Amino acid sequence: MQRLKQFFFVFIVGLLLISPLFSDEFSDTLSITWEKTKEPFFNKYNPFGAGARALGMGEAFTAIADDASAVYYNPAGIPQFDHNELYWTGSSFHRNSPYTNFATLVLSLGGQYFGISYFKPYHPRGRWPDKIKIPKVIGPYQDLIIPEGTYENWYGDLEPSWQEFLSDKYRKYINLPFQENQILLTYATPLTGDKSFMFGLNVKYLFTDADAKKVLGDNYDAWAWGLDLGFLYKLRIIEHLKDFNIGIMLRDVSGSMKRYKTGVEKPLFFTSSLGISIRTTELIEKEITSFSFDWDSVNDPAVLQNEKNRLKFGFEQWFLDSHFAIRSGLINFMYPGPWRFSFGVSARYFLGLDYAYVRAIPFDQKAENEDESHWFSVYWIWGIQKKKLPTPDVFAAVEPISFAPKNGETVIFKLNAYSKAGIDRWALNILDKNNNLVKTYVDIGIPPSQIVWNGTDNKYQLLPDGEYTFIFEATDKLGSSSSTPVQVIKIYTPVLEAKDKTALDQLKRLLNQIKERDLAEDNAAKALAEKNIAALKKAKEKPTPVPPPGPAEAPAYTTLPVPISGNLPQQISPAAQSTGPINIIGFPNIESGLIKSAYITTTSDGLRTFNMEYMTENTMPKYVLQEMALMVKSVAENLGYSINQIGINSIYGGSNNLSLSVPVAQAQNFAKGLISLEQMLRGASVTLNGELIYPNF
């Protein structure tokens, strides 16, 4: 009986002593205090990304973000889309771990962009925590017993069997390959009309992965919400055909996690990314070249200090009108160890396929090496909206619209062209009446504000008189062109006395007709007077005095018709006499039809005025005045004896009226050369379209 009691006591003591060694390995593993990593948590800092294209560029994608994976990297890039997109990404297996899964649908609706996505991220193995604390003896497991205690730099310092056991349990229970699922609702919009500044946000719902719940139990079953904000600014450096992009991604700027069973609630840690890229602008080139850089920073206290930052570098080149691409990338994890290298290719036709290879990372003795991986993305694009490129604003005018190059005159073309994309080239073309190009000014860049033309062609020969047309055209650096309407310019050598006497000859014939009319009137008056005198003398010779008839009235000057044939006019009855104007017979069809009408008016006070209206092909007022001065000179030389003033009205340019009224004495002085044209004009009345002017030619 005593021996039985002793055996029972030894059994109980032994059971108490060895009971810790038979503890459940799951509870043993969870009891270990890992440095800054005590329990599973949402949105770990070190997952791979969500797109094969971005992974092939080393995930330096924050400032590019022009495919559906922008939902993860920077939702502000989505307004760059001109289409709708359905997108899926997956990867190869990692040590029997499930692959990453990412699927999204992005829709463009009236300039606003919406997306819904599912994301199941893969968390790589990476570096081990440096220090662990084992609160009790662990084991035996296959003769493995790890005593309690605190171990500094456990990976590399402990026995290999201990390291293998702890690393396996850490990966299996603490740093799971998958521990979360994410559902994201995305909204993005451009903040400027030219899409140079864009904004996007994600509202996320996160929940525990089913595999993690199986391992960890209900105590770690949790959900979370998060909010991501993204910004993208595009600066187009058109003169260098480049886009300079700056992207900012603020992941989990707000959000918290809550465990269902325990009620534990914690805020999500905040990660920020700054990205910069320089790209060939896709508005001009289809063979786009991209260089990008990202810097990631995390404020998670559970992340080791020297792992809180990452540098990422990416390169991409598209070929064959953006149907095929190659790319590569590097990631520096900011702690001792190698860089992670990746490369990728793409093909885009009715479907898109991206592939990326990520090299295995042999970290160091204190880290678990990362396996190599292969990533694939498949996407479908539809509803492509054709880009409407803005056209340049162009303007062209010429002053004056008529000029005489043979007299040494020139014209000035005033030009202006503007485009937000910048002016690439321009051309000013001058054509003759047969639409043959006679003169061209072309250059690259912004056109000059003025071009002086002396009326020569491309061979520097003076062009003949006539009508010409000109068109100004500009093309911007996006390839869009605009041109001005066809405008007319006239080369015209004015009709001057020394060159062309047609108009003056017409006027002189007219004046001769008027002189013949005056002479006929004088002769008729003289004959009538002589007849009356003879009759009076005859009456006085009679013996019986007869009262003499009253003296005949001398005919007054009136406005008389002048025939074009030159025949003398018939006698005009008193009823037909008037002080108002009577058009001269035959006008306005004297030969070439330059003179429309000419007539003499006599007012009640006896003021006689010669009036003439004619049309000229000249379009410059100074030449019209010179022509009118010649008309005034001829009138003064021929009719100065019988008129008091001269009025000339000229119709030029289709509808402009230039009128000149000169006292005859002043006109005679000008005809005799006693005063100059300018002096005569200063004493005359000059009106342009009914408005009094003071010419200074």
C-alpha positions as CSV (number, residue, x, y, z in Angstrom):
1,M,0.0,0.0,0.0
2,Q,2.8,2.4,0.8
3,R,4.6,1.5,-2.4
4,L,1.3,2.2,-4.2
5,K,1.1,5.6,-2.7
6,Q,4.8,6.3,-3.6
7,F,4.2,5.3,-7.2
8,F,1.1,7.4,-7.5
9,F,3.0,10.4,-6.1
10,V,5.9,10.0,-8.5
11,F,3.4,9.6,-11.4
12,I,1.6,12.8,-10.5
13,V,4.8,14.8,-10.1
14,G,6.2,13.4,-13.4
15,L,3.0,14.2,-15.2
16,L,3.1,17.7,-13.9
17,L,6.7,18.1,-14.9
18,I,6.4,16.7,-18.4
19,S,2.9,18.0,-19.2
20,P,4.3,21.3,-20.7
21,L,6.3,19.2,-23.1
22,F,3.1,17.7,-24.6
23,S,1.4,21.0,-25.1
24,D,-0.5,21.6,-28.4
25,E,1.9,23.0,-31.0
26,F,-0.6,25.6,-32.1
27,S,-1.1,27.0,-28.6
28,D,2.7,26.8,-28.1
29,T,3.3,28.8,-31.3
30,L,0.7,31.5,-30.4
31,S,2.2,31.8,-26.9
32,I,5.5,32.9,-28.4
33,T,6.1,36.6,-28.4
34,W,7.5,37.6,-31.8
35,E,9.2,40.9,-32.0
36,K,6.6,43.5,-33.2
37,T,4.5,40.6,-34.7
38,K,2.2,39.1,-32.2
39,E,-0.9,38.3,-34.2
40,P,-2.3,38.3,-37.7
41,F,-3.3,41.7,-39.0
42,F,-5.0,43.1,-42.1
43,N,-3.1,44.8,-45.0
44,K,0.5,43.9,-44.2
45,Y,3.1,46.1,-45.6
46,N,4.8,43.5,-47.7
47,P,2.3,42.0,-50.2
48,F,2.9,41.8,-53.8
49,G,0.9,44.1,-56.0
50,A,-2.2,43.5,-58.1
51,G,-1.0,43.5,-61.8
52,A,1.5,41.7,-63.9
53,R,2.4,44.8,-65.8
54,A,3.2,46.8,-62.6
55,L,5.1,43.8,-61.1
56,G,7.2,43.7,-64.3
57,M,8.1,47.3,-63.7
58,G,9.2,46.7,-60.1
59,E,5.8,48.1,-58.9
60,A,7.0,51.6,-59.7
61,F,3.5,52.3,-61.0
62,T,2.0,55.1,-58.8
63,A,2.7,57.9,-61.4
64,I,1.7,55.8,-64.4
65,A,-1.5,53.9,-63.3
66,D,-3.1,53.7,-66.7
67,D,-4.6,50.2,-66.6
68,A,-7.2,48.7,-64.2
69,S,-4.5,47.8,-61.7
70,A,-4.5,51.5,-60.9
71,V,-7.3,50.6,-58.5
72,Y,-4.6,49.2,-56.2
73,Y,-1.6,51.5,-57.1
74,N,-3.3,54.8,-57.6
75,P,-7.0,55.2,-58.4
76,A,-6.4,58.8,-59.6
77,G,-4.9,57.3,-62.8
78,I,-8.2,55.8,-63.9
79,P,-9.5,59.1,-65.6
80,Q,-6.8,58.5,-68.1
81,F,-9.0,55.8,-69.6
82,D,-10.9,56.3,-72.8
83,H,-12.7,52.9,-72.4
84,N,-14.2,50.4,-70.0
85,E,-12.1,47.5,-68.7
86,L,-12.5,44.1,-67.2
87,Y,-9.3,42.9,-65.6
88,W,-7.9,39.8,-63.8
89,T,-4.5,38.9,-62.3
90,G,-3.1,35.7,-60.9
91,S,0.2,34.2,-60.0
92,S,2.0,30.9,-59.8
93,F,2.1,28.8,-56.6
94,H,4.5,29.6,-53.8
95,R,5.5,26.6,-51.7
96,N,2.0,25.2,-52.0
97,S,0.5,28.6,-51.1
98,P,-2.5,29.8,-53.1
99,Y,-1.9,32.4,-55.7
100,T,-2.9,36.0,-55.6
101,N,-6.2,36.8,-57.1
102,F,-7.3,40.3,-58.3
103,A,-10.3,41.1,-60.4
104,T,-11.8,44.4,-61.2
105,L,-14.4,46.1,-63.5
106,V,-13.9,49.8,-64.3
107,L,-16.6,51.8,-66.1
108,S,-16.4,55.3,-67.7
109,L,-19.8,57.0,-67.3
110,G,-20.1,60.5,-68.6
111,G,-16.6,61.6,-67.6
112,Q,-16.8,60.0,-64.2
113,Y,-15.2,56.7,-63.4
114,F,-16.4,53.8,-61.2
115,G,-14.9,50.5,-60.3
116,I,-15.6,47.4,-58.2
117,S,-12.8,45.0,-57.3
118,Y,-11.9,41.8,-55.4
119,F,-8.4,41.4,-54.1
120,K,-6.8,38.5,-52.2
121,P,-3.2,39.5,-51.7
122,Y,-0.2,37.2,-51.3
123,H,2.1,38.0,-48.3
124,P,5.6,36.9,-49.1
125,R,7.8,35.3,-46.5
126,G,10.5,37.9,-46.2
127,R,12.7,38.7,-43.2
128,W,12.2,37.0,-39.8
129,P,11.7,39.1,-36.6
130,D,15.1,39.4,-34.8
131,K,13.9,38.6,-31.3
132,I,11.5,36.1,-29.8
133,K,10.4,35.2,-26.3
134,I,9.3,31.7,-25.4
135,P,7.4,31.8,-22.1
136,K,7.4,28.0,-21.5
137,V,9.2,24.9,-22.6
138,I,8.1,23.8,-26.1
139,G,8.3,20.1,-27.0
140,P,9.0,17.3,-27.3
141,Y,8.1,17.2,-31.0
142,Q,10.2,14.4,-32.6
143,D,12.6,14.7,-29.7
144,L,12.7,18.5,-30.1
145,I,12.6,20.5,-26.8
146,I,13.0,24.3,-26.8
147,P,13.4,25.8,-23.3
148,E,11.8,29.0,-22.3
149,G,13.7,32.2,-22.6
150,T,14.4,35.3,-24.7
151,Y,16.4,34.7,-27.9
152,E,18.1,37.6,-29.7
153,N,18.7,37.0,-33.4
154,W,17.2,33.6,-33.1
155,Y,17.4,32.9,-36.8
156,G,21.0,32.1,-37.4
157,D,21.9,31.7,-33.6
158,L,19.8,28.8,-32.5
159,E,20.2,25.2,-33.5
160,P,19.1,24.5,-37.1
161,S,16.3,22.1,-35.9
162,W,15.0,24.8,-33.6
163,Q,15.2,27.4,-36.4
164,E,13.3,25.1,-38.8
165,F,10.6,24.4,-36.3
166,L,10.1,28.1,-35.3
167,S,10.2,29.4,-38.9
168,D,7.6,26.8,-40.0
169,K,5.2,27.7,-37.2
170,Y,5.8,31.4,-37.8
171,R,4.8,31.0,-41.4
172,K,2.0,28.7,-40.7
173,Y,0.3,30.4,-37.8
174,I,1.6,34.0,-37.6
175,N,2.6,35.2,-41.1
176,L,0.1,33.3,-43.2
177,P,0.4,33.2,-47.0
178,F,-3.2,34.6,-47.1
179,Q,-5.1,36.1,-44.2
180,E,-7.5,38.6,-45.8
181,N,-9.9,39.4,-48.6
182,Q,-10.7,42.9,-49.9
183,I,-13.7,44.3,-51.7
184,L,-13.1,47.8,-53.1
185,L,-15.4,50.4,-54.5
186,T,-13.6,53.0,-56.5
187,Y,-14.5,56.5,-57.7
188,A,-12.2,58.7,-59.8
189,T,-12.6,62.0,-61.6
190,P,-10.5,64.6,-63.4
191,L,-10.3,67.9,-61.4
192,T,-9.3,69.9,-64.5
193,G,-10.8,70.0,-68.0
194,D,-7.6,68.9,-69.7
195,K,-7.1,66.0,-67.2
196,S,-3.9,67.4,-65.9
197,F,-5.0,66.9,-62.3
198,M,-7.0,63.8,-61.2
199,F,-8.3,62.4,-58.0
200,G,-9.4,58.9,-57.0
201,L,-10.5,57.0,-53.9
202,N,-11.2,53.5,-52.7
203,V,-13.6,52.5,-50.0
204,K,-12.6,49.0,-48.8
205,Y,-14.2,46.2,-46.9
206,L,-11.7,43.6,-45.6
207,F,-12.5,40.3,-43.9
208,T,-10.5,37.3,-42.6
209,D,-9.6,34.6,-45.1
210,A,-11.2,31.2,-44.6
211,D,-7.9,29.4,-44.4
212,A,-6.7,31.7,-41.7
213,K,-9.8,31.1,-39.6
214,K,-9.3,27.4,-39.9
215,V,-5.9,27.7,-38.4
216,L,-6.3,30.6,-36.0
217,G,-9.9,29.9,-34.9
218,D,-12.7,32.3,-34.1
219,N,-10.5,34.5,-31.9
220,Y,-8.9,36.0,-35.0
221,D,-11.9,36.2,-37.2
222,A,-12.2,39.9,-38.0
223,W,-13.4,42.6,-40.5
224,A,-12.1,46.0,-41.3
225,W,-12.8,49.1,-43.4
226,G,-10.3,51.3,-45.1
227,L,-10.1,54.4,-47.2
228,D,-7.4,55.1,-49.9
229,L,-6.8,58.4,-51.6
230,G,-4.9,59.0,-54.8
231,F,-3.8,62.0,-56.7
232,L,-2.1,62.3,-60.1
233,Y,-0.7,65.4,-61.8
234,K,0.3,65.4,-65.4
235,L,2.6,68.1,-66.8
236,R,2.9,67.9,-70.6
237,I,6.3,69.2,-71.8
238,I,5.2,69.3,-75.4
239,E,8.3,70.9,-76.7
240,H,10.2,67.8,-75.6
241,L,7.3,65.5,-76.4
242,K,7.2,64.2,-72.8
243,D,4.7,63.8,-70.0
244,F,6.0,64.4,-66.5
245,N,3.7,62.7,-64.0
246,I,3.6,63.0,-60.2
247,G,1.5,60.5,-58.3
248,I,0.6,60.2,-54.6
249,M,-1.1,57.2,-53.1
250,L,-2.3,57.3,-49.4
251,R,-3.3,53.7,-48.5
252,D,-5.5,53.2,-45.5
253,V,-5.5,56.9,-44.7
254,S,-8.4,56.1,-42.5
255,G,-9.8,52.7,-41.3
256,S,-9.9,50.2,-38.4
257,M,-10.1,46.5,-37.7
258,K,-12.5,44.8,-35.3
259,R,-12.5,41.1,-34.1
260,Y,-15.9,39.6,-34.0
261,K,-15.5,37.4,-30.8
262,T,-13.2,39.5,-28.6
263,G,-14.3,42.9,-29.7
264,V,-10.7,44.1,-30.0
265,E,-10.5,47.1,-32.3
266,K,-7.4,48.6,-33.8
267,P,-6.7,51.2,-36.5
268,L,-5.2,50.1,-39.8
269,F,-1.6,51.3,-40.4
270,F,-1.0,54.0,-43.0
271,T,1.2,53.6,-46.0
272,S,2.1,56.3,-48.5
273,S,3.6,56.1,-51.9
274,L,5.2,58.9,-54.0
275,G,5.7,58.2,-57.6
276,I,7.4,60.1,-60.5
277,S,7.4,59.2,-64.1
278,I,8.7,60.6,-67.4
279,R,6.9,59.3,-70.5
280,T,6.7,59.9,-74.2
281,T,3.3,61.6,-74.4
282,E,0.7,59.2,-75.7
283,L,-1.2,62.1,-77.4
284,I,1.7,62.3,-80.0
285,E,3.5,59.0,-80.0
286,K,2.2,55.4,-79.9
287,E,5.6,54.0,-79.2
288,I,5.5,55.1,-75.6
289,T,8.7,55.0,-73.4
290,S,8.3,55.2,-69.6
291,F,10.8,55.7,-66.8
292,S,9.3,55.6,-63.3
293,F,10.3,55.8,-59.6
294,D,8.3,55.1,-56.5
295,W,9.1,55.6,-52.8
296,D,7.0,53.7,-50.3
297,S,6.8,54.6,-46.6
298,V,4.9,52.8,-43.8
299,N,4.1,53.9,-40.2
300,D,3.3,50.4,-39.0
301,P,5.1,50.0,-35.6
302,A,5.2,46.2,-36.2
303,V,7.5,46.8,-39.2
304,L,11.2,46.8,-38.5
305,Q,12.7,50.3,-38.6
306,N,15.1,49.5,-41.5
307,E,12.2,48.1,-43.5
308,K,9.8,51.1,-43.4
309,N,10.9,52.4,-46.8
310,R,11.2,50.9,-50.2
311,L,12.6,52.3,-53.4
312,K,11.2,51.1,-56.8
313,F,12.4,51.7,-60.3
314,G,10.7,50.7,-63.6
315,F,11.1,50.9,-67.3
316,E,8.7,50.2,-70.1
317,Q,8.8,50.4,-73.9
318,W,5.8,49.9,-76.3
319,F,6.2,48.9,-79.9
320,L,4.0,48.2,-83.0
321,D,1.5,51.0,-82.4
322,S,1.3,50.1,-78.7
323,H,0.4,46.4,-79.4
324,F,3.5,45.0,-77.8
325,A,5.7,46.0,-74.9
326,I,8.7,45.0,-72.8
327,R,9.5,46.2,-69.3
328,S,11.8,45.6,-66.3
329,G,12.0,46.8,-62.7
330,L,14.1,46.8,-59.5
331,I,13.1,47.0,-55.8
332,N,15.4,48.0,-53.0
333,F,14.1,46.8,-49.7
334,M,16.3,49.2,-47.8
335,Y,18.0,46.6,-45.6
336,P,21.0,44.5,-46.3
337,G,20.4,42.1,-49.0
338,P,20.0,41.9,-52.8
339,W,17.6,43.9,-55.0
340,R,14.6,42.2,-56.4
341,F,14.6,42.1,-60.2
342,S,11.7,41.6,-62.5
343,F,10.8,41.9,-66.2
344,G,7.7,41.5,-68.3
345,V,6.1,41.6,-71.7
346,S,2.6,42.5,-73.0
347,A,0.5,41.9,-76.1
348,R,-2.7,43.9,-76.8
349,Y,-5.2,43.3,-79.5
350,F,-8.9,42.6,-78.9
351,L,-7.7,41.2,-75.6
352,G,-4.7,42.2,-73.5
353,L,-2.2,39.8,-71.9
354,D,0.6,40.8,-69.5
355,Y,3.3,38.5,-68.1
356,A,5.9,39.2,-65.4
357,Y,8.7,37.2,-63.9
358,V,9.9,38.1,-60.4
359,R,13.3,36.8,-59.5
360,A,13.7,34.8,-56.3
361,I,15.3,36.8,-53.5
362,P,18.1,35.2,-51.4
363,F,17.9,37.6,-48.5
364,D,20.4,36.7,-45.9
365,Q,20.9,34.3,-43.0
366,K,18.3,36.1,-40.9
367,A,15.6,35.9,-43.6
368,E,13.7,33.3,-45.4
369,N,14.5,33.3,-49.1
370,E,11.7,34.4,-51.5
371,D,10.8,32.0,-54.3
372,E,10.7,33.1,-57.9
373,S,7.2,33.7,-59.2
374,H,5.3,34.1,-62.5
375,W,2.4,36.6,-62.9
376,F,-0.3,36.9,-65.5
377,S,-3.0,39.5,-66.2
378,V,-5.8,39.2,-68.7
379,Y,-8.1,42.1,-69.6
380,W,-10.8,43.1,-72.1
381,I,-11.2,46.7,-73.2
382,W,-14.4,47.9,-74.9
383,G,-16.4,51.1,-75.5
384,I,-13.2,53.0,-76.6
385,Q,-14.0,56.7,-77.1
386,K,-12.1,58.3,-79.9
387,K,-9.9,61.1,-78.6
388,K,-10.9,64.5,-80.0
389,L,-7.7,66.5,-80.2
390,P,-8.1,70.3,-79.8
391,T,-7.3,72.2,-83.0
392,P,-5.0,75.3,-82.9
393,D,-6.5,78.8,-82.9
394,V,-5.3,80.7,-86.0
395,F,-5.7,84.3,-87.2
396,A,-4.4,86.1,-90.3
397,A,-5.0,89.6,-91.7
398,V,-3.3,91.8,-94.2
399,E,-2.9,95.6,-94.3
400,P,-3.6,97.1,-96.7
401,I,-5.7,94.8,-98.9
402,S,-4.4,96.5,-102.1
403,F,-0.9,97.7,-102.9
404,A,1.4,98.6,-105.8
405,P,4.7,96.7,-105.6
406,K,5.9,98.4,-108.8
407,N,5.8,101.6,-106.9
408,G,7.9,100.1,-104.1
409,E,4.9,99.4,-101.8
410,T,4.6,96.5,-99.4
411,V,1.9,94.8,-97.3
412,I,2.0,93.4,-93.8
413,F,0.5,90.0,-92.9
414,K,-0.5,89.9,-89.2
415,L,-0.4,86.3,-87.9
416,N,-1.2,84.5,-84.7
417,A,-1.5,80.8,-83.8
418,Y,-2.0,79.2,-80.4
419,S,-2.5,75.7,-79.1
420,K,-2.2,74.2,-75.6
421,A,-0.1,71.5,-77.1
422,G,2.3,74.0,-78.7
423,I,2.7,75.0,-82.3
424,D,4.8,72.6,-84.3
425,R,4.8,74.2,-87.8
426,W,3.0,76.8,-89.8
427,A,2.6,78.0,-93.4
428,L,1.4,81.1,-95.2
429,N,0.5,80.3,-98.8
430,I,-0.3,83.0,-101.5
431,L,-2.1,81.8,-104.7
432,D,-3.0,83.5,-107.9
433,K,-6.5,83.5,-109.5
434,N,-5.9,80.0,-111.0
435,N,-5.0,78.6,-107.5
436,N,-1.4,78.3,-108.4
437,L,1.0,78.7,-105.5
438,V,3.1,81.8,-106.1
439,K,4.6,82.5,-102.7
440,T,5.1,80.5,-99.5
441,Y,6.4,81.3,-96.0
442,V,6.9,78.2,-93.8
443,D,8.8,77.5,-90.6
444,I,8.6,75.4,-87.4
445,G,7.6,76.7,-84.0
446,I,5.5,79.8,-83.3
447,P,4.9,82.0,-86.3
448,P,6.1,85.6,-86.3
449,S,3.5,88.3,-85.5
450,Q,4.2,90.1,-88.8
451,I,5.5,89.2,-92.3
452,V,6.2,91.9,-94.8
453,W,5.6,91.0,-98.5
454,N,6.8,93.0,-101.4
455,G,4.7,91.4,-104.1
456,T,7.3,88.9,-105.4
457,D,6.9,85.2,-106.1
458,N,9.0,82.4,-104.8
459,K,11.6,83.3,-107.5
460,Y,11.7,86.9,-106.2
461,Q,10.0,88.2,-109.4
462,L,7.4,90.9,-109.2
463,L,3.9,89.5,-109.7
464,P,1.5,91.1,-112.3
465,D,-1.5,93.1,-111.3
466,G,-4.5,91.1,-110.2
467,E,-6.3,89.5,-107.4
468,Y,-4.5,86.9,-105.2
469,T,-5.7,84.8,-102.3
470,F,-3.8,83.7,-99.1
471,I,-4.3,81.0,-96.5
472,F,-2.6,80.7,-93.1
473,E,-2.3,77.2,-91.6
474,A,-0.8,76.0,-88.3
475,T,-0.2,72.4,-87.0
476,D,0.3,71.8,-83.3
477,K,2.5,69.1,-81.7
478,L,-0.4,66.7,-81.4
479,G,-0.8,66.7,-85.2
480,S,-4.0,68.8,-85.3
481,S,-4.2,71.5,-88.0
482,S,-6.3,74.6,-88.5
483,S,-6.4,77.2,-91.3
484,T,-7.9,80.6,-91.8
485,P,-10.6,81.2,-94.5
486,V,-9.4,82.2,-98.0
487,Q,-8.8,85.9,-98.1
488,V,-8.2,88.2,-101.0
489,I,-5.3,90.6,-101.6
490,K,-4.9,92.8,-104.7
491,I,-1.9,93.9,-106.6
492,Y,-2.9,97.1,-108.4
493,T,-0.8,99.8,-110.0
494,P,-2.9,103.0,-109.8
495,V,-4.1,104.9,-112.9
496,L,-1.9,108.0,-112.9
497,E,-1.4,110.6,-115.7
498,A,2.1,109.4,-116.6
499,K,0.9,105.8,-116.9
500,D,-2.7,105.4,-118.0
501,K,-4.8,108.3,-119.4
502,T,-8.0,106.2,-120.0
503,A,-10.0,107.9,-117.3
504,L,-8.7,111.3,-118.1
505,D,-9.4,110.9,-121.8
506,Q,-13.0,109.9,-120.9
507,L,-13.3,113.0,-118.8
508,K,-11.8,115.3,-121.5
509,R,-14.3,114.0,-124.0
510,L,-17.0,114.7,-121.6
511,L,-15.7,118.2,-121.0
512,N,-15.4,118.8,-124.7
513,Q,-19.1,117.8,-125.0
514,I,-20.0,120.3,-122.3
515,K,-17.8,123.0,-123.9
516,E,-19.6,122.3,-127.2
517,R,-22.9,122.6,-125.4
518,D,-21.8,125.9,-123.9
519,L,-20.6,127.2,-127.3
520,A,-23.9,126.1,-128.9
521,E,-25.8,127.9,-126.2
522,D,-23.7,131.1,-126.7
523,N,-24.1,131.0,-130.4
524,A,-27.9,130.5,-130.1
525,A,-28.1,133.4,-127.7
526,K,-25.9,135.5,-130.0
527,A,-28.0,134.7,-133.0
528,L,-31.2,135.5,-131.2
529,A,-29.8,138.8,-130.0
530,E,-28.6,139.7,-133.5
531,K,-32.0,138.8,-134.9
532,N,-33.7,141.0,-132.3
533,I,-31.4,143.9,-132.9
534,A,-32.0,143.6,-136.7
535,A,-35.7,143.6,-136.2
536,L,-35.5,146.6,-133.9
537,K,-33.4,148.6,-136.5
538,K,-35.9,147.7,-139.2
539,A,-38.8,148.9,-137.1
540,K,-37.1,152.2,-136.5
541,E,-36.7,152.9,-140.2
542,K,-40.4,152.7,-140.8
543,P,-42.2,156.1,-140.9
544,T,-44.9,155.2,-138.5
545,P,-43.3,154.6,-135.1
546,V,-44.2,151.3,-133.7
547,P,-43.5,150.4,-130.1
548,P,-40.4,148.2,-130.1
549,P,-40.8,144.7,-128.7
550,G,-39.4,144.2,-125.2
551,P,-35.7,143.2,-125.0
552,A,-35.1,139.4,-125.2
553,E,-34.0,137.7,-122.0
554,A,-30.5,136.2,-122.1
555,P,-30.6,132.5,-121.6
556,A,-29.4,131.4,-118.2
557,Y,-27.1,128.4,-117.7
558,T,-29.0,125.3,-116.9
559,T,-28.2,121.7,-116.6
560,L,-28.4,120.4,-120.1
561,P,-28.2,116.8,-121.5
562,V,-25.0,116.0,-123.4
563,P,-25.2,113.3,-126.0
564,I,-22.5,110.7,-126.2
565,S,-22.4,111.0,-130.0
566,G,-21.2,114.6,-129.7
567,N,-24.1,116.1,-131.6
568,L,-25.3,119.4,-130.4
569,P,-28.4,119.4,-128.1
570,Q,-31.7,120.7,-129.4
571,Q,-33.2,123.8,-127.9
572,I,-34.6,123.3,-124.5
573,S,-38.0,124.7,-123.7
574,P,-38.4,126.9,-120.7
575,A,-40.5,124.3,-119.0
576,A,-37.6,121.9,-119.3
577,Q,-35.1,124.3,-117.6
578,S,-34.3,123.6,-114.0
579,T,-31.7,124.3,-111.4
580,G,-31.7,120.7,-110.3
581,P,-29.3,118.0,-111.7
582,I,-30.1,116.2,-115.0
583,N,-28.0,113.1,-115.8
584,I,-25.9,113.5,-118.9
585,I,-27.2,111.3,-121.8
586,G,-25.0,108.1,-122.2
587,F,-23.7,107.8,-118.7
588,P,-22.7,105.6,-116.9
589,N,-21.7,103.7,-120.1
590,I,-19.0,105.9,-121.6
591,E,-16.6,103.3,-123.1
592,S,-15.2,101.4,-120.1
593,G,-17.9,102.6,-117.8
594,L,-15.6,104.3,-115.2
595,I,-17.7,107.5,-115.1
596,K,-21.2,106.9,-113.9
597,S,-22.6,110.4,-114.3
598,A,-21.5,114.0,-114.8
599,Y,-23.6,117.1,-114.7
600,I,-23.6,120.8,-113.8
601,T,-26.0,122.3,-111.3
602,T,-27.0,125.9,-110.8
603,T,-28.5,127.1,-107.6
604,S,-31.0,129.9,-107.2
605,D,-28.2,132.3,-106.2
606,G,-26.3,131.5,-109.4
607,L,-23.6,129.1,-107.9
608,R,-22.6,126.7,-110.6
609,T,-21.0,123.3,-109.6
610,F,-19.6,120.6,-111.8
611,N,-20.4,117.2,-110.3
612,M,-19.0,113.9,-111.4
613,E,-19.2,110.3,-110.0
614,Y,-16.9,107.5,-111.2
615,M,-15.7,104.1,-110.2
616,T,-12.1,103.1,-109.7
617,E,-10.4,99.8,-109.3
618,N,-8.0,101.3,-106.8
619,T,-8.7,100.4,-103.2
620,M,-6.3,102.7,-101.4
621,P,-7.6,106.2,-100.5
622,K,-4.4,108.0,-101.2
623,Y,-4.4,106.7,-104.8
624,V,-8.0,107.5,-105.2
625,L,-7.3,111.1,-104.1
626,Q,-4.5,111.3,-106.6
627,E,-6.8,110.2,-109.4
628,M,-9.5,112.7,-108.2
629,A,-6.8,115.5,-108.2
630,L,-6.2,114.7,-111.9
631,M,-9.9,115.0,-112.6
632,V,-10.1,118.3,-110.8
633,K,-7.1,119.6,-112.8
634,S,-8.7,118.7,-116.1
635,V,-12.1,120.2,-115.1
636,A,-10.4,123.4,-114.0
637,E,-8.5,123.6,-117.3
638,N,-11.6,123.1,-119.4
639,L,-14.5,124.6,-117.5
640,G,-13.0,126.9,-115.1
641,Y,-14.4,129.9,-117.0
642,S,-18.0,128.9,-116.4
643,I,-18.2,127.1,-112.9
644,N,-17.7,128.1,-109.3
645,Q,-16.7,124.8,-107.7
646,I,-15.9,121.2,-108.6
647,G,-17.3,118.1,-106.9
648,I,-15.8,114.7,-107.6
649,N,-17.3,111.5,-106.0
650,S,-15.3,108.2,-106.3
651,I,-16.6,104.7,-105.6
652,Y,-13.9,102.3,-104.7
653,G,-13.6,98.9,-103.0
654,G,-17.1,98.0,-104.0
655,S,-19.0,100.2,-101.5
656,N,-16.7,103.0,-100.2
657,N,-17.4,106.6,-101.3
658,L,-14.7,109.2,-101.3
659,S,-15.9,112.8,-102.1
660,L,-13.9,115.9,-102.9
661,S,-15.3,119.4,-103.2
662,V,-12.8,122.2,-104.4
663,P,-13.5,125.9,-105.1
664,V,-12.7,126.5,-108.8
665,A,-10.1,129.2,-108.1
666,Q,-8.2,126.8,-105.8
667,A,-8.4,124.1,-108.5
668,Q,-7.1,126.5,-111.1
669,N,-4.1,127.3,-108.9
670,F,-3.4,123.6,-108.5
671,A,-3.7,123.1,-112.3
672,K,-1.3,126.0,-112.9
673,G,1.2,124.4,-110.4
674,L,0.9,127.4,-108.0
675,I,-0.1,125.1,-105.1
676,S,0.6,121.4,-104.3
677,L,-1.9,118.6,-104.0
678,E,-1.6,118.7,-100.2
679,Q,-2.3,122.5,-100.2
680,M,-5.3,122.0,-102.4
681,L,-6.7,119.3,-100.1
682,R,-6.2,121.5,-97.1
683,G,-8.5,124.1,-98.7
684,A,-11.0,121.5,-99.9
685,S,-13.7,119.4,-98.3
686,V,-13.0,115.7,-98.2
687,T,-15.5,113.1,-96.9
688,L,-15.2,109.3,-96.6
689,N,-18.5,107.5,-96.5
690,G,-20.2,110.7,-95.5
691,E,-17.8,111.5,-92.7
692,L,-15.5,114.6,-93.0
693,I,-11.8,113.6,-92.9
694,Y,-8.6,115.5,-93.0
695,P,-6.2,113.4,-95.3
696,N,-2.6,113.4,-94.5
697,F,-1.0,111.6,-97.5
